[in-house]
Amino acid sequence: MEAILERCAGLDVHKKTVVACVRTPTGAVTRTFGTMTAELLELSDWLASQGVTHVAMESTGDYWKPVFNILEGIFQVILVNAQHLKAVPGRKTDVKDAEWIAELLQHGLLRASFIPPVAQRELRDLTRYRSTFIHERVNLVNRLQKLLEDANIKLAAVASDVMGKSGRAMLEALVAGSTDPNLLAGLAKGRLRNKQDQLCKALEGRVKPHHRFVLTELLCQIDGLDETLARFETQIQQACQPFERVVDLLDTIPGFSRQTAETVVAEMGSDMSRFPDADHLAAWKQRKCGQTLFGQNPQRQPSPTHYSGASSPCGGQDEGDLLGSTVPSPGGPAGQEEGDWGGSSFAPSDRLLHAVAPRTLSRGRGRFL
């Protein structure tokens, strides 16, 4: 089989070690390195001394990221979906893994996963951590409601938002030791004041000292997360500056908030040219996350589509499997897979606006274009 690359390397990456196999016209050389920064720099120097131009490694967990951070910009780094290599039998050791990756790379048999630009990766990290903290806050509020049920307080049965202004005032009064239902119901604000009788019944409970202690701790944790989320919003707004025009336009879609628009840009980038149409994009989202996107009908049958990788972007999987995508093949755009996702073009593109929701442009707060 003809070799396409003259000097290349395959890396088998683990938590503590990296096995590197360099293939040259004269043969193959294998060495093992640690994963500390100094040891990865030593790996980079060794690859450079061998004249390596291309490096390939599996996208296993998060262990590939420190290696990629060191090698990025020095070599052409190819991240490969591990599922594409597991189907081949006979690889039993780390050395054989590295040799097999290097051999496939040398003959041009590997399909690279797309890695977005640095600015988009940073924005995506921020939006994902924000989502994590939002979920943690939801869990705390759920625990708080269970605590109230245990204390015979049925506030959630009357107030739609236990953590709203009225609910928070009542909870703080409970923490302070107040048990008079009429006094607690008098703290209601807005339309909730019309439910005084129901509130009096709901707030007549059996609150014990340990309930007040746990309630205090839960409120403190919720307040801490609120402050954290406020700081995240500030940081995300700064990270969104290169994509501000696209975020603002996405925010005009009915049902879209700015937070949703920021998440869409962070996950998919600003160039949707790889998605042929909105049905294609909706089908991809439904398959990857088990939900529809942009109000598309889940019963609609999209055109046949090929996806690389089986992991979900909602599950926090590795970068190579994140969106089931591939980078262009050496032959150009014709080698792209239908499941490829946007982001290769860093500048915001109007193609995103045409691909996202062409049937919602004239509805909502204004025209999308």
N, C-alpha and C positions, 0 to 999 in steps of 0.2 A: 504494500500500500504506500502511495506517495506521501511523503512528509511535507506538510504545508509550512510549518514553522521550523526554523533551523535550530533555535535555542529557546527552550521553554521549560517551565517547572510546574509540577503538581504538588499541592500541599494537602496533607491530611491533618486537620486542625482538631485539637482537643483542648481541654481546660488548662492543662499544664504543659503540654508538649505540642510541637508542630514538626511533623515529618515532611521534609522537602526532598523531592526527587527532580533533578535537573537532567533533561535529555538534550544531548548534543549529537552532531553527526558521528562522533567517535564512540558514543555509548551513553550510559546513564550513571549518575552519581547521586547517592542518597545520604542525607545527614539529618540529625534530630536536634531541634532547638527548643529552648524554653519559651514561655509566653510572657515573661516580664518585658517591659519596654526596652531595656538594654539588650536583652536577648533577641528581641524582634529586630532591633537595629542591626545586630550582628547577622541575622538572617538576611536582611536587605543588602548588607554589604557583600555577603557571600554570593547572593544571586547576581548582583551587579558584576562581581569579579568573574562569574561564569559566563557573562555576556547574555544573560537571560533578557528577553524582551516581553514575553507574555507569561503570566502566572494564573493558574486556575486552582480553585478550592471549592469544597462543598459548603453550602449554606446551612450548616448545622447549628441550631440554637443561636446564641449570641457570641459564641467563641470566635467566629470569623471576624467580628468587628474590630478588635484591637489589631489583628493582622492587617486588615484592609486599611486602617488608619495610617499604618506605617508605610505600606507599599503603594498607596494611592499617590499618583503623580509621578512615581518613579518607573513603574512598570504598567503594562496593560493588564489590569487585574480582571479576571473573569470569575464571576460567582455562579456556581452551577447548582441547580435544584438536585438535592440528594436522591430524589426519586428516579431521576434519569440514570443514576449509576447503580442503584440497588438491584435493578433488574438483571444485572450481569453477575453470574455466579463465579465462584472461585477466588474471591478476594477475602482473605482470612486474617491478614495482619495489617498494621498501620503502614508498614513499608510497602506492601503490595497495593494498598489503597493509593498511596502517593504515586507509585509507579504507574498504576492504571490510569489515574487522572492525567498524569503527564503524557502518557502515550496517546490517550484520546485527544488531548489538547494539541499535540504535535501533528496529528493527522486531521485536525479541523472537525472533530466529531462532537464537540461540546457546544451546547446552546447556552449562551450567557443570559443571566437574569439582569433585568434593568435595575440600576442603582441611581436614584434621583440625585440632582445636584445638591451641594452642601446646604444651601439656604433652604431648600425644601425639606431635607432631612431634619434640619434643626426645627423648622416649623412643625413638622409631623411629630417629633418627640414632645414638643410642648403641648400640642393638642391631645395627644394620647395620654400624657400625664394629667392633663386637665380632666379628661374623661374618667380617669382612674379616681381622682379625688372627688369628682361629682358622684360616682358610684359609692364611694366610701361615705359621703354625706347622706346619701339616700339610705344606706344601711343603718347609719346612726339614728336617723329619723324613725325608721321602722322599729328599731330597738326601743326608742323613746315611746312610741305608741304601744308597744307590748307592755312596757312598764306601767303606763297609765291604765291599761286594761287590768293589770294585776292589782292596781290600787283602786279599782272600781270607778275610775274616771273615764267617761265615755265622750270625751271632747271631740274625738275624730268622727263620731256619729252625727255631730251637729255642724262643726266647722270643717270646711273643705280643706283648709290648710292649717294644720296644727302649728306650723312654724311661722304663720303670718303675724302681723302686728298684734292682733287681738289674742291669738293663741300664745304668742311669746309673753305677752303681759300676764296672762293667766298662769303660765308655767312659772314665771319668776315669782308671782305671788304665792304659788304653792311651795316653792323652794324657801321662801321667807317665812313660811309657817302658817299662812292663811288657809282656813278650811271652810269659811262661810261661803256657801254656794251663791248667795245673793251678791256678796261683795265681789266674788270672782266673776260672776256674770256681768256685773257693772263695768268691767274693764273692756267689754266688747266695743269694737269700733266699726264704723261704716254700716253696711247692710246687716252685719251680724247682730246689731243691736235690736233688730226686729225679732230675734229668736230668744228673748230673755227667758221665757218660760222653759223652753227646751234646754237652754244652757244651765239653768238652775238645777234641773233634774240630772243633766249629764255631769255636772261638777260636784255632785254630792257623792263623795267616795269615802274610802278608808285609807288615807295616806299615812303611812308609817315612817318613822325616821330613816329607815334604810332606803325607802322609796325616794325621799328627798335627797339623800346622799348620792344615789345613782343618777337621779335626774340632774343634779348639779354637775356631775362629771360628764354626762352626755351633752348638756348644753355648752359646757366649756370646750369639748371636742368639736362640736358643730361650729361654735364661734371661731375656733382656730382654723377649721377648714374654710370657712367663709373668708377669712383674711388671706389664706393661701390662694384661694381661687381668684380673689381680687388682684393679687400680685401676678398670677398667671395671665389674667386678662390683659394687664398692662404689657407684659412681656410678649404675648402673642400679637398684640396690635403692632408692636415694633417689628416683630419678625414678619408680619404680613405686608410691610411697606412695599416690597418688590411686586407683590401680587394684589395691591390695593384695588386696582381697577376691576380685576376679575372678581374679587370678593364682593365689591359693591354691586356689580351686576348680578351675581348669583343671589345676593340678598334681596333682589326684587322679585324672585320667583315666589309665587304664593305658597305659603307653608314653610318657607325657608327663613331661618333667623341668621343673624351674622355668625353666630357660633357654628351653625351647620355649614355655612358657606366657607368658613375658615377650615373646617374639617375636610370638606370636599377638596379644596385646593391642596391641603397638606397631604392627603392620601393619593390624589390622582394627578396633581400637577396642573399646569395652566394650558396644556396642549392636548386636546382630545382627538387629534387627528387619527389616532389609532383605533378609535371607536367609530365604526362606519355611521351609526345613527343612534337615536335615543333608545330604540328598542334593544339594540345590541348592548348598550351600557346598562339598561335596566336588567336585562337577562344576566349579565355578568354580576351585578350587585346581588341579585336574588340568589344566584348559585353560590357566591362566595360568602354572603352574610345571612342567607336565609330570609331575606326581606326584599321588598321592592324599593325602587329608588325613584324619587320625583313623581310619585303618584301613578306610576305605570301599572297597568292591569297585569297581575301575575299570571292570568290565564292565557295571555297572548303568547303565541309561539314564535320566538325569534328565529332568525336564520341559523343554520348549523354553525357552531363555533367551536374552536379548539382552544383549550386552556392548558397551560403548563402548570404543573404543581397542583396539590390537592389541599393546601392549607388555606386558612381564612384570614383576611386582614383584620377581622374582628377578634381573632384569638391571640394576637400578639406574636405571630410567627416571625421567622427570620426574614431578612430583607429580600432574599432571593425568591422566597415563596409568597411574599406579601400580597402581591396583586396578580399572581399567575402570569407574569409578564416576561418578555425577553427583549434583549437589545437587538438592533438591526444586525443581520448577518453581514459578513464581508461583502456580499453581493449588493447591498443597499436595501432600500425599502421593500423590494419585492420579497426579501427573505423574512419579513416580519410576520409574526403570527397574529391571527385575528384577536387573540386575547390580550395583546400588548396594551399597556396603559400609557397615558400621557406623561409628560414631564421632560422629555428629551430637549424640548425647546424651552429655555428658561424664561424668555420674555412672554408676557401674557398674550394669548392668541384668541382672535375672534372665533376660531374654530371651536373653542370650548363652548362658546355661547350658542352656536348652531347645534352642537352635539348634545348638550345637556337636556334642554326641554323645548324643542321647537314648537310644541303645541300649547305652550303656556306663555308665549311671548306677549300676547295682547291682554292678559288678565292680571289682576292683582294691583299693586300700587303704581304701576306704570308699565310702559312697554319695556321689554327686556333689551331690545336693541335700539 
